[in-house]
Amino acid sequence: MSHISDEKAAREKKELARKLQLVEKEARRKAITERKKIKGLQVEPTAAFYDDAEKREPGDRNIKGFGFDIHP
């Protein structure tokens, strides 16, 4: 193999890798945007910039009464 053919092979592999990355990125975007919606007792996920876990006590938002302890 000559030096020129090695450069050509390396360039082709780099181009193939770039194309595969673009295809994977598009597939991920499509999978997220076109996913099947789940219905039922699912909770909508929320994102928060600040974690409020340190301000809460375990069970402080539970509903208690008549012998039941409901965790919302």
N, C-alpha and C positions, 0 to 999 in steps of 0.2 A: 504494500500500500504506500502510496505517496503522501506527502504532506498535504497536497491539495485535496485529495479524497477524504482525508481525516477531517479537514476543516469543513468540507461539504457535508459529511455525515454529522458532524457536531452541529452545524447550522440547521440541518433538517430535523435533528432530534430536539433542538431548542424550539423550533417553530411548532413541532408536534406537541411539545409540552405546553406551550402557550395556548394552543388551540384547545387542548384538553382542559386546561384551567378555566378558559372562558366557557366551555360547555358545562363543566361542573358548577361554576358560579350561576349560570342560567338555570340549571336543573334544581339547585338549592332554592333559588328565588321562586321558581314555579311551584316547588313542593310546599313552600311556606304559604304562598298566596292562594293556591288552589286546593288546600287541604280540606278534607271532609270535616264538616262541623259536627261536634259532639253535642248531643242534647241530653238533658237529664240533670242529675245532681252535681254538675260540674261547677266549679267556682272560676269566675273569670280571673285570670292572673293579672296582678297589678305590679307595676315596678315603682319603687320609691328610691329617692336619692338618699334618704336618711333611714337608718334602722331604728325602729322604736322599741325593739325588744328589751332594751335595758330599762325602759320606763314602765314596763308591765310586770305584773306578777302572774304566775301560772293560775289560770282559771278565773282571772278577774273579769272577764267578759262573759262568763258562763251564765246561763239562765237557770236559776234554782227555784224549786218549789214543788210541793206535793210528792216529794221523794224522788224527783227527777233532777238530773244535772245535764243540761243540754249545752253542747259545745258548738256555738255558731261558727 
